Amino acid sequence: MIELDATDLRLLALLQTDASVSNLELAELAHTSPATALRRVRRLVQQGVIERRVALLSPQVLGTLSAVVEVTLDRQGAEHLEAFEQLAVNDGAVQQCYRVSPGPDFVLIVQVADMPAYEALVQRLFTQQANVRNVKTYFAVKRSKFEPRLTLPEAR
């Protein structure tokens, strides 16, 4: 585990709220110098603490269909799990892929343009795969909360 001090934690908290702030703004909000903020953020990226900085788009505004999909495979050998996982991870409609236990083998968070696009996803990932035994899909009627923020530990 990586040791994070109070300055690292302030920077991370600020970036989770808005990663588009300039380094000058970030430094001011974190109560540190711009050079320190830049050096710390670069280190956090190099250490893998910050995976990437992205823009979060609104599915409601764009009119896309969100779904949570449970997938159970017929055979759960390591090679079968890995093969399905790679198929799901490589599909553009799959936003998140979790191998879970107990229950289904995978839970997928998918985003598609509409029902025909979902049907195409079903063909690609589930119907053409002889090892998929069961699929249960929950379509989002309303998104009440979406917060990709992680709870950070307290500074020591």
Secondary structure, 3 states (H helix, E strand, C coil): CCCCCHHHHHHHHHHHHCCCCCHHHHHHHHCCCHHHHHHHHHHHHHCCCCCCCCCCCCHHHHCCEEEEEEEEECCCCHHHHHHHHHHHHCCCCEEEEEECCCCCCEEEEEEECCHHHHHHHHHHHHHCCCCEEEEEEEECCCCCCCCCCCCCCCCC
